[in-house]
Amino acid sequence: MKKLLVLMLALMLALTCVAASAQTVCTDIAIDRDQVKGLIAGFGVPEEQTAMVDPVLALVNALGVRVTTVDGGAQVDLSLNDADALSLGWALDDAGASIVSTLFPNYFLTISSQTVEAMVQQMAANMPSAGAGSGAGGFDPGAIQAVLGGHLEKWMAACAAAGQPGEPVAVEFEYGGYAFDTMVPVTVDMAAITAATNTLLDDLLNDEAAMAMLQGMTMGMAQSGGAPFNPETFQQDFKAGFEEWMAHFPDTVNAEIYTNSDGGETFYMLAESAYEGSEAPFFTCYMLFENAQNMDMGFSMEMTDEETAQTSTMSAGFTMKDTDMKMYFDMGGMYIGLNMRFAGSDMAFDVFFMNPDSPLVSVKVEITDGGDRTLPMDAEGKTALAIEEVMADGNSEAAQGLYADIQANGLGALMGVAMQQVPELGALLGMAG
């Protein structure tokens, strides 16, 4: 129960911090239950376990979340098929915070400003950026720029100089509904890029500060991901990995840039990379740029397993059309996509997995100005209780009274609404009991 209180307080603080003004945010989530069940079955999950998933999905599809922020506080309301299920409201002032909820309808909780401040400091200390640049895997952009910036700038300048544009050619070319009359060929000197990359490797290996920073960053990522790391062989491993990357450099890189002689900003670029002796490019990328709000770009790459000689294709794309954006990644049929639509302050998101034609999850967010808490923020008719007392001794008489109110009244009312609005939960409870 203490964990529930801590989670509730963390949510309360986070929402209050991001609230710039009075707003009401309504969120609805829809999951394609048939797709989920098909995916689970395809992954070999037993049928009896699959049956337990469907009631959970029904509950998520019925759920609606409304967050109303006001000056110095907020209220969160959960509904199931538009029926009120749970509400939590709070107010902040110089003394601290007061909290009421239908989860504990007979209690009025308080927490001091000192405790709130301590929680904020603890939350900040646990943020991923905490300890950046400390040598424990943190990232300090300023320190990285100071140590590695000179090496990378020299390398990027050499790579940029390796691309040599040719003379413009008059053409008649159309792509994506746009006509172009000028093409500029670009040839990339891969020998120059390879030489510049070899120089970059030598410079890094001979720079003690750079190697120390790279070792610290690599160790941090390895530790956070649970991967093995040996500091004694780091420099050797770094050199081997760098050379392995260079071994896959293409032999030829060419691009064509299509524009119009009228000076408009719209252009189309197609670039291809190939290995010597290969008839087809192994990497192709394109970009159609109309303006900053309208563009289409993507790439495809063919990969060959050196042991089995089998090939697979990886592709990705990004499209922006006014206020709509789409992006996808597909590797050997493992498709992941995200569509985003924005209309004023309203947003909608569709998440695709495996099936590019039908979203697995859809989320709608509607934001309106204004809004009021509907829960009375006073202690009249309620038992006042300091959260510090509950957190200090969860077995105290006062804490036990709060727990009893939650179990007998709050959860009881919540489960009554849930069972009425989502009958499928009955099957899940039957499986569990």
SULUR-V538808 format. One record per residue. N is the residue number from 1. RES is the residue in three letters. OMEGA is omega as a letter, one per 40 degrees, with the letter a starting at -180 (999 if undefined). Layout:
N,RES,OMEGA
N,RES,OMEGA
This chain:
1,MET,i
2,LYS,i
3,LYS,i
4,LEU,i
5,LEU,i
6,VAL,i
7,LEU,i
8,MET,i
9,LEU,i
10,ALA,i
11,LEU,a
12,MET,a
13,LEU,a
14,ALA,a
15,LEU,i
16,THR,a
17,CYS,a
18,VAL,a
19,ALA,i
20,ALA,a
21,SER,i
22,ALA,a
23,GLN,i
24,THR,a
25,VAL,i
26,CYS,a
27,THR,i
28,ASP,a
29,ILE,i
30,ALA,i
31,ILE,i
32,ASP,a
33,ARG,a
34,ASP,i
35,GLN,a
36,VAL,a
37,LYS,i
38,GLY,i
39,LEU,a
40,ILE,i
41,ALA,i
42,GLY,i
43,PHE,i
44,GLY,i
45,VAL,a
46,PRO,a
47,GLU,a
48,GLU,i
49,GLN,i
50,THR,a
51,ALA,i
52,MET,a
53,VAL,a
54,ASP,i
55,PRO,i
56,VAL,i
57,LEU,i
58,ALA,i
59,LEU,i
60,VAL,a
61,ASN,i
62,ALA,a
63,LEU,i
64,GLY,a
65,VAL,i
66,ARG,i
67,VAL,i
68,THR,i
69,THR,i
70,VAL,a
71,ASP,i
72,GLY,i
73,GLY,a
74,ALA,i
75,GLN,i
76,VAL,i
77,ASP,i
78,LEU,i
79,SER,i
80,LEU,a
81,ASN,i
82,ASP,i
83,ALA,a
84,ASP,a
85,ALA,a
86,LEU,i
87,SER,i
88,LEU,i
89,GLY,i
90,TRP,i
91,ALA,i
92,LEU,i
93,ASP,a
94,ASP,a
95,ALA,a
96,GLY,a
97,ALA,i
98,SER,a
99,ILE,i
100,VAL,a
101,SER,i
102,THR,i
103,LEU,i
104,PHE,a
105,PRO,a
106,ASN,a
107,TYR,i
108,PHE,a
109,LEU,i
110,THR,i
111,ILE,a
112,SER,i
113,SER,i
114,GLN,i
115,THR,i
116,VAL,i
117,GLU,i
118,ALA,i
119,MET,i
120,VAL,i
121,GLN,i
122,GLN,i
123,MET,i
124,ALA,a
125,ALA,a
126,ASN,i
127,MET,a
128,PRO,a
129,SER,a
130,ALA,i
131,GLY,a
132,ALA,i
133,GLY,a
134,SER,a
135,GLY,i
136,ALA,i
137,GLY,i
138,GLY,a
139,PHE,i
140,ASP,a
141,PRO,a
142,GLY,i
143,ALA,i
144,ILE,i
145,GLN,a
146,ALA,a
147,VAL,a
148,LEU,a
149,GLY,a
150,GLY,i
151,HIS,a
152,LEU,i
153,GLU,i
154,LYS,i
155,TRP,a
156,MET,i
157,ALA,i
158,ALA,i
159,CYS,i
160,ALA,a
161,ALA,a
162,ALA,i
163,GLY,a
164,GLN,i
165,PRO,i
166,GLY,a
167,GLU,i
168,PRO,a
169,VAL,i
170,ALA,a
171,VAL,i
172,GLU,a
173,PHE,a
174,GLU,i
175,TYR,i
176,GLY,a
177,GLY,i
178,TYR,i
179,ALA,a
180,PHE,a
181,ASP,a
182,THR,i
183,MET,i
184,VAL,i
185,PRO,i
186,VAL,i
187,THR,a
188,VAL,i
189,ASP,a
190,MET,i
191,ALA,i
192,ALA,i
193,ILE,i
194,THR,i
195,ALA,i
196,ALA,i
197,THR,i
198,ASN,i
199,THR,i
200,LEU,i
201,LEU,i
202,ASP,a
203,ASP,a
204,LEU,a
205,LEU,a
206,ASN,a
207,ASP,a
208,GLU,a
209,ALA,i
210,ALA,a
211,MET,i
212,ALA,i
213,MET,i
214,LEU,i
215,GLN,i
216,GLY,i
217,MET,a
218,THR,i
219,MET,i
220,GLY,i
221,MET,i
222,ALA,a
223,GLN,a
224,SER,i
225,GLY,i
226,GLY,a
227,ALA,i
228,PRO,i
229,PHE,i
230,ASN,a
231,PRO,a
232,GLU,a
233,THR,a
234,PHE,a
235,GLN,i
236,GLN,a
237,ASP,i
238,PHE,i
239,LYS,a
240,ALA,i
241,GLY,i
242,PHE,a
243,GLU,i
244,GLU,i
245,TRP,a
246,MET,a
247,ALA,a
248,HIS,i
249,PHE,i
250,PRO,i
251,ASP,i
252,THR,i
253,VAL,i
254,ASN,i
255,ALA,i
256,GLU,a
257,ILE,a
258,TYR,i
259,THR,i
260,ASN,a
261,SER,i
262,ASP,i
263,GLY,i
264,GLY,a
265,GLU,a
266,THR,i
267,PHE,i
268,TYR,i
269,MET,i
270,LEU,i
271,ALA,a
272,GLU,i
273,SER,a
274,ALA,i
275,TYR,a
276,GLU,i
277,GLY,a
278,SER,a
279,GLU,a
280,ALA,i
281,PRO,i
282,PHE,i
283,PHE,i
284,THR,i
285,CYS,a
286,TYR,i
287,MET,i
288,LEU,a
289,PHE,i
290,GLU,i
291,ASN,a
292,ALA,i
293,GLN,a
294,ASN,i
295,MET,i
296,ASP,a
297,MET,i
298,GLY,i
299,PHE,i
300,SER,a
301,MET,i
302,GLU,a
303,MET,a
304,THR,i
305,ASP,a
306,GLU,a
307,GLU,a
308,THR,a
309,ALA,i
310,GLN,a
311,THR,i
312,SER,a
313,THR,i
314,MET,i
315,SER,i
316,ALA,a
317,GLY,i
318,PHE,i
319,THR,i
320,MET,i
321,LYS,a
322,ASP,a
323,THR,i
324,ASP,i
325,MET,i
326,LYS,i
327,MET,i
328,TYR,i
329,PHE,a
330,ASP,i
331,MET,i
332,GLY,a
333,GLY,i
334,MET,a
335,TYR,i
336,ILE,a
337,GLY,i
338,LEU,i
339,ASN,i
340,MET,i
341,ARG,a
342,PHE,i
343,ALA,a
344,GLY,i
345,SER,i
346,ASP,a
347,MET,i
348,ALA,a
349,PHE,i
350,ASP,i
351,VAL,a
352,PHE,i
353,PHE,a
354,MET,a
355,ASN,a
356,PRO,a
357,ASP,a
358,SER,a
359,PRO,i
360,LEU,a
361,VAL,i
362,SER,a
363,VAL,i
364,LYS,i
365,VAL,i
366,GLU,a
367,ILE,i
368,THR,i
369,ASP,i
370,GLY,a
371,GLY,a
372,ASP,i
373,ARG,i
374,THR,i
375,LEU,i
376,PRO,a
377,MET,i
378,ASP,a
379,ALA,a
380,GLU,i
381,GLY,a
382,LYS,i
383,THR,i
384,ALA,a
385,LEU,i
386,ALA,a
387,ILE,i
388,GLU,a
389,GLU,i
390,VAL,a
391,MET,i
392,ALA,a
393,ASP,a
394,GLY,a
395,ASN,a
396,SER,a
397,GLU,i
398,ALA,i
399,ALA,a
400,GLN,i
401,GLY,i
402,LEU,i
403,TYR,a
404,ALA,i
405,ASP,i
406,ILE,a
407,GLN,a
408,ALA,a
409,ASN,a
410,GLY,a
411,LEU,i
412,GLY,i
413,ALA,i
414,LEU,a
415,MET,i
416,GLY,i
417,VAL,a
418,ALA,a
419,MET,i
420,GLN,a
421,GLN,a
422,VAL,a
423,PRO,a
424,GLU,i
425,LEU,i
426,GLY,i
427,ALA,a
428,LEU,i
429,LEU,i
430,GLY,i
431,MET,a
432,ALA,a
433,GLY,999
